[in-house]
Amino acid sequence: MPEISKESLREKIRRREIAPAYALYGAELYLRDLAAKTIANLSFSGADMRDFNEDEFCLDTPGNLTSALAAANQLPMMASRRVIRITGVRVAAAAQRDTLKEEFEEPLAAYLANPSPHSVIIFIADELNGNRRIAKLLKNHCVAVEFERLQGQELLRWARNKFDDLGTRIDDAALRHLVSLVGDDLCRMDNEIVKLSTAAMPENVVSSRLIDELVPYSRVLSNFDLTDHLAAGRRREALTALRKILDDGAEPIALLGLIAYNFRRLLMAKVMMAAGTPRADVARAVKLRYSDQEPFFAAARRAEILDLVAVIKRTAETDLAIKTSIGGGGPQGSRLQIEMLVSSIVNGERG
């Protein structure tokens, strides 16, 4: 069964063409989870007893795949279908990180070769490495859809459609400003759009001024790009990223806190990795989203423990300098201190 696009899935759902098995995966969790919810909703009619026919199993618990397949083979009770959602699916590059393990390949293949006509089974994957045989099994026998993060014009169109759905007007400049603040986190974007639309009543017009009043610069607080450039010693890219963040209105103290926080996480990860801690456990300990894991672990592998300790020490010194106005007070003095910190980090100064 060929992999299909998000648009093709949307069209099939619109026509209520429900397949017996789905594999939904990718970095864009909001759209992935929304697709799973929509498929489940359309699998039932108004007269169906949904509560008796919908189950969810997380593969973080051993043995749950067996339970899920058994549930899928049950006949529905006072409904036309059963819906089985299987979450926490991970098929990684390294087998030790899998939750969908190779030992379950035979029963899974047997079910997918002859799925119950009375059930819809939805695999919701956090990671699905296409080189692994069990991942290929899912992709070949399920309706497989990858959900990538929206970028550029696609992200702008998505946000505008959300405003249109709420009957709220926003011009192109204000929309771009909102996206620059929030970034590509669609869950957060959805919340901000609802908040702005409510605040814009009764005129129902969202302006850049209203956005500045209500929307925090959340993109800075979640953006790992600057830290990645710093850890890699990329001076030009680090200074460019820093100046853009500051020019876009970030507070120097908040940005300094972000740098310190990310380097503390890198240090924690580095120590745990050196001790042989499994990657999944490291990711949980440092609170990593799946989509951030590859750049974060790459940065941790490049870094030296002594360098990370030195950076954390220098951020504390910079924090003190800003708060005591050493080197000049006010916004310009704070900005200068941050730029000096960034230069010292990329130059590898240990202080």
C-alpha positions in Angstrom: 0.0 0.0 0.0 1.7 3.2 -1.1 2.4 6.1 1.3 0.1 9.0 0.7 0.3 12.8 1.4 -1.5 14.7 4.1 -3.7 16.2 1.3 -4.7 12.8 0.0 -5.5 11.6 3.5 -7.7 14.7 4.0 -9.6 14.0 0.7 -10.1 10.4 1.6 -11.4 11.4 5.1 -13.7 14.0 3.5 -15.2 11.2 1.3 -15.4 9.0 4.5 -13.2 6.4 2.9 -12.0 4.7 6.1 -9.2 2.1 5.8 -8.7 -0.8 8.2 -5.2 0.3 9.2 -3.2 3.6 9.4 0.4 4.5 10.3 0.7 8.2 11.2 4.1 9.6 12.0 6.4 12.6 11.7 7.6 15.7 13.6 4.3 17.7 13.3 2.4 16.2 16.3 -0.5 18.6 16.2 -1.6 17.6 12.7 -0.8 13.9 13.3 -2.9 13.7 16.4 -5.7 15.7 14.8 -5.7 13.2 11.9 -6.0 10.3 14.3 -8.8 11.9 16.1 -10.7 12.7 12.9 -10.4 9.2 11.6 -11.7 7.9 14.9 -14.6 10.3 14.9 -15.7 9.4 11.4 -15.4 5.7 12.1 -18.6 5.9 14.3 -22.1 7.0 13.5 -24.3 8.9 15.9 -26.2 5.8 16.9 -23.0 3.8 17.7 -22.1 3.0 21.3 -18.6 4.5 21.0 -17.6 4.0 24.6 -17.7 0.3 24.3 -15.8 0.2 21.0 -12.8 2.5 21.3 -9.6 1.5 23.0 -6.1 3.0 23.2 -2.9 1.1 24.0 0.5 2.7 24.6 3.6 0.6 23.5 5.6 2.1 26.4 4.0 -0.7 28.3 5.3 -4.2 27.4 2.8 -6.6 25.9 0.3 -3.9 24.9 0.7 -4.7 21.2 -0.7 -8.2 21.9 -3.6 -6.7 23.8 -4.2 -4.2 21.0 -4.3 -6.8 18.2 -6.7 -9.0 20.4 -9.0 -6.0 20.8 -9.0 -5.3 17.1 -10.1 -8.9 16.5 -13.1 -8.5 18.7 -16.5 -7.9 17.2 -18.0 -4.4 17.9 -20.7 -4.1 20.5 -23.8 -2.1 19.2 -21.6 -0.3 16.7 -20.5 -0.8 13.1 -16.8 -0.7 14.0 -14.2 -0.8 16.7 -11.3 1.8 16.8 -8.0 0.8 18.2 -5.4 3.5 18.7 -1.8 2.4 19.3 0.4 5.2 20.7 4.0 5.5 21.8 5.2 3.6 18.6 8.9 3.9 18.1 11.0 2.1 15.5 14.4 3.7 15.8 17.8 3.3 14.1 18.9 1.3 17.0 16.7 -1.6 18.1 17.2 -1.1 21.8 15.1 2.1 21.6 12.2 0.4 19.9 8.8 0.0 21.5 7.5 -1.9 18.4 9.9 -4.7 18.8 11.0 -7.2 16.1 9.7 -10.1 18.3 6.2 -8.9 17.4 6.7 -8.9 13.7 5.1 -12.2 13.0 1.7 -11.5 14.8 1.7 -8.0 13.5 2.3 -9.2 9.9 -0.4 -11.8 10.3 -3.0 -9.2 11.4 -2.1 -6.7 8.7 -2.3 -9.4 6.0 -5.9 -10.1 7.1 -7.2 -7.1 9.2 -10.6 -7.3 10.8 -13.3 -5.8 8.6 -15.0 -4.6 11.8 -12.0 -2.6 13.2 -9.9 0.5 12.4 -6.4 0.3 13.9 -4.3 3.5 14.0 -0.6 3.4 14.8 0.5 6.8 16.0 4.3 6.8 15.8 6.8 9.1 17.5 9.6 7.6 15.4 9.4 5.3 12.3 12.8 4.6 10.8 12.2 3.6 7.2 15.3 1.4 7.0 13.9 -1.1 9.6 12.0 -4.1 8.4 9.1 -3.7 10.9 8.7 -0.1 9.9 8.5 -1.2 6.2 5.9 -3.7 7.3 3.7 -0.9 8.7 4.2 1.4 5.7 3.5 -1.4 3.2 0.3 -2.7 4.9 -1.2 0.5 6.4 -2.3 3.8 4.9 1.0 5.6 5.9 1.2 9.4 6.2 4.2 11.5 7.3 3.4 14.8 9.0 6.3 17.2 8.5 6.5 20.6 10.3 4.9 23.4 8.2 7.2 26.0 6.9 7.0 29.3 4.9 3.9 29.9 2.9 2.3 26.6 4.1 2.6 27.7 7.7 1.2 31.2 6.8 -1.8 29.6 5.0 -2.5 27.3 7.9 -2.6 30.3 10.3 -4.7 32.4 8.0 -7.2 29.6 7.6 -7.5 29.3 11.4 -8.3 33.0 11.6 -10.9 32.7 8.7 -12.6 29.8 10.5 -13.1 32.1 13.5 -14.3 35.0 11.4 -11.3 37.1 12.3 -9.4 39.4 9.9 -5.7 39.9 9.9 -3.4 41.6 7.3 -0.3 39.9 5.8 2.2 42.0 7.9 0.5 41.1 11.2 0.2 37.5 10.2 3.9 37.3 9.4 4.7 39.0 12.7 2.6 36.4 14.6 4.4 33.6 12.9 7.8 35.1 13.7 6.9 35.2 17.3 5.3 31.8 17.7 7.2 29.7 15.1 6.0 26.4 13.8 4.5 25.0 16.9 0.9 24.5 15.7 -0.6 23.7 19.1 0.7 27.0 20.5 -0.2 28.8 17.3 -3.8 27.5 17.6 -4.0 28.7 21.2 -2.7 32.2 20.3 -5.1 32.6 17.4 -8.1 31.7 19.6 -6.8 34.2 22.2 -6.3 37.0 19.7 -9.6 36.4 18.0 -11.4 36.6 21.4 -9.5 39.8 22.3 -10.3 41.3 18.9 -14.1 41.3 19.5 -16.4 43.0 18.4 -14.4 44.5 15.5 -12.8 41.0 14.8 -9.6 42.6 13.5 -6.2 41.5 14.8 -3.4 44.1 14.5 0.4 43.9 15.1 -0.2 46.0 18.1 -2.6 43.6 19.6 -0.2 40.7 18.9 2.6 42.6 20.7 0.3 43.1 23.7 -0.8 39.5 24.0 1.7 37.1 22.4 5.0 36.4 24.3 8.1 35.8 22.3 7.7 32.1 22.8 9.8 31.1 19.7 13.0 32.3 21.4 12.3 30.2 24.5 12.0 27.0 22.5 14.6 27.7 19.7 17.7 25.5 19.9 19.4 27.1 16.8 21.5 29.6 18.7 22.7 27.0 21.2 23.6 24.6 18.4 25.7 27.3 16.6 27.4 28.1 19.9 28.2 24.5 20.8 29.6 23.9 17.2 31.7 27.1 17.3 30.0 28.6 14.3 30.8 32.3 15.1 29.2 34.0 12.2 26.0 31.9 12.4 25.8 32.3 16.2 26.1 36.1 16.0 23.6 36.4 13.2 21.1 34.3 15.1 21.7 36.3 18.3 21.2 39.7 16.6 18.0 38.5 14.9 16.6 37.3 18.2 17.5 40.5 19.9 16.3 42.7 17.0 12.9 40.8 17.1 12.4 42.0 20.7 13.8 39.3 23.0 14.8 40.4 26.4 18.6 39.9 27.0 18.0 38.4 30.5 15.4 35.9 29.0 17.8 35.0 26.2 20.7 34.6 28.7 18.4 32.2 30.7 17.7 30.2 27.5 21.4 29.8 26.8 22.2 28.8 30.3 19.3 26.3 30.4 20.2 24.7 27.1 23.9 24.3 28.1 22.9 22.8 31.4 20.7 20.3 29.5 23.7 19.5 27.2 25.9 18.9 30.2 23.4 16.6 31.8 23.0 14.7 28.5 26.7 14.5 28.0 27.3 13.0 31.5 24.4 10.5 31.0 25.6 9.5 27.6 29.1 8.9 28.9 27.6 6.6 31.6 25.9 4.6 28.9 22.3 5.7 29.6 19.9 4.8 26.9 19.0 7.6 24.5 15.3 7.5 25.4 16.1 7.9 29.1 18.4 10.9 28.3 15.7 12.5 26.2 13.1 12.2 29.0 15.5 13.5 31.6 16.3 16.7 29.6 12.7 17.1 28.4 13.4 16.8 24.7 10.6 16.8 22.1 11.1 14.1 19.4 11.6 16.7 16.7 14.5 18.3 18.7 16.4 15.1 19.4 18.7 14.9 16.4 20.3 18.4 16.6 20.4 18.2 20.4 22.2 14.9 20.6 24.6 15.9 17.7 25.5 19.0 19.8 26.0 16.9 22.9 28.3 14.5 21.1 30.5 17.4 19.8 30.8 19.1 23.1 33.4 18.5 25.8 32.3 18.4 29.4 34.9 21.0 30.5 33.7 23.4 27.8 30.1 23.0 28.9 31.0 23.7 32.5 32.9 26.8 31.4 30.0 28.1 29.4 27.6 27.7 32.3 30.1 29.6 34.6 30.4 32.4 32.0 26.6 32.8 31.7 26.4 33.2 35.5 29.1 35.9 35.3 27.3 37.6 32.4 24.0 37.5 34.4 25.7 39.3 37.3 27.3 41.8 35.0 24.0 42.7 33.4 22.2 43.0 36.8 24.9 45.2 38.3 25.4 47.3 35.1 29.1 46.3 34.7 30.2 47.5 31.2 27.2 49.9 30.9 23.6 49.7 31.9 20.3 49.7 30.0 19.4 47.7 26.9 22.6 48.6 25.0 24.8 47.5 27.9 22.9 44.2 28.3 23.1 43.6 24.5 26.9 44.2 24.6 27.3 41.7 27.5 25.3 39.0 25.6 27.4 39.6 22.4 30.6 39.3 24.4 29.4 36.1 26.0 28.6 34.6 22.6 32.0 35.6 21.2 33.8 34.0 24.1 31.8 30.8 23.7 32.5 30.3 20.0 36.1 31.2 20.6 36.4 28.4 23.1 37.4 30.5 26.1 37.1 28.7 29.4 37.7 31.7 31.6 
